[in-house]
């Protein structure tokens, strides 16, 4: 299920978010967006940390525009699947 998929992808996502290369950061945020619909229960406990990592990417001028756009997209995805948790 979602927990096993997320546990397999999580180390790569963390590595990508910490990368200085915009392509790797973009791929990590894209992966989170793609995995969220099928991994809601597994992502829910990680949501505060994910928001803490992704929200700053939306306004960081040093980030590539594609990373910033994907971060906004991820927050929109979280709002769809975790509306009650985010309010």
N, C-alpha and C positions, 0 to 999 in steps of 0.2 A: 503494500500500500504506500500511501504518501510518506509515512515515517521512514521507510527504508529508502525511498527515492531521495528524500531530503538528506538523510544521513550520508548517502553516497555523494551527493552533490555539495554538501555544506563545506567541506574543506576547500574545494575549488572556488566556491563563492567567496569565502573569507579571503582566500589568497588574491582573488581578482579585485575585491574591494580595497585591499591594502596596496595594490600595485600602483606604480607611478605611470604605467602605460595606460593611456586612455582606452585603448582597444580592449584590454583585459578588464578594466573597470566597467566598461559598457557591457561586455559579455556577462559579467557577474550580475549586474542589475537586470539585464535581459533575462537571465536564467531565473532569477527570483520572480520576475513577472510571469514567465512561462510556467513555473512550478506552482505558483500560488493556488490556482483553481483546483488542482488535484492534491494539494498538501495543506489544506486549510488547518486541520487539527494539529499537524506537526509544526506549522509556522506560527500558530497563535502564541505559544509561550516565548518565541523568539521575537515577536512583533516589536516590543519596546526597543530592543537592541537594534533591530533592523531599521526602524524609523530613525533612531539616533545616528545610524551610519549613513542612511540614504538621504534624509532631509537636508543635511548641509550641502550635499552635492548639487542641489537645485539652485543654489545661490552663489556657489563658489566660482568666482570669475576665473580662477586658474584652471578650472575643469573644462574639458572640451565640450562644445555645445551639444554633441551627441550624448555625452554622459549626463549632462544636465537635463536634457529632454527625457532620457530614459528614466532618470530619477523621478521626474515629475510623473511620468507614466506609471512607475512603480507605486508611488503614493496614491495615485488614482485607483490602481488595482487593489491596494490595501483598503481604500475607502469602500470599494464595492464589496469585498469579502469580509471585512472586519469593521463594518460601520459602527456597531455597538461598542466595540473595544476602543475605537479611535476617538469617539465623542468625548 
